[in-house]
Amino acid sequence: MQEQWLKYAQRLEDKGQKIMSSLLTLNDPKLDGTTIVHELPNESSKIDFEREQPSLLGYLRGKLHNHEIQIRIDINESIEMKKAFTSQDKYNRFVELNPSIELLRKLFDLDI
């Protein structure tokens, strides 16, 4: 689920929707049964997120083959902003979530 979440965030960033992409990557979503719980720092962020939520849900339901998935947004004003600023930071974040990426990078001798 987290891998698809990050792929969607990257897709948004590639389209130039950096604010929404950063809202998705503020922290890792947690799974509670079929409900994805995502924390945001304030009500304004929640409003922005809710505009994109139907598209995100459609994407996740399709990729995960589970049409019962729901997303719940919790407001947590004490969230620290975890932003990936450089390509290296983003790469390190992806490796945290999926260590196989490092193996592929070495196998194909890829740059970051």
Secondary structure, 3 states (H helix, E strand, C coil): CHHHHHHHHHHHHHCCCHHHHHHHCCCCCEEECCEEEEEECCHHHHHHHHHHHHHHHHHHHHHHCCCCCEEEEEECCCCCCCCCCCHHHHHHHHHHHCCHHHHHHHHCCCCC
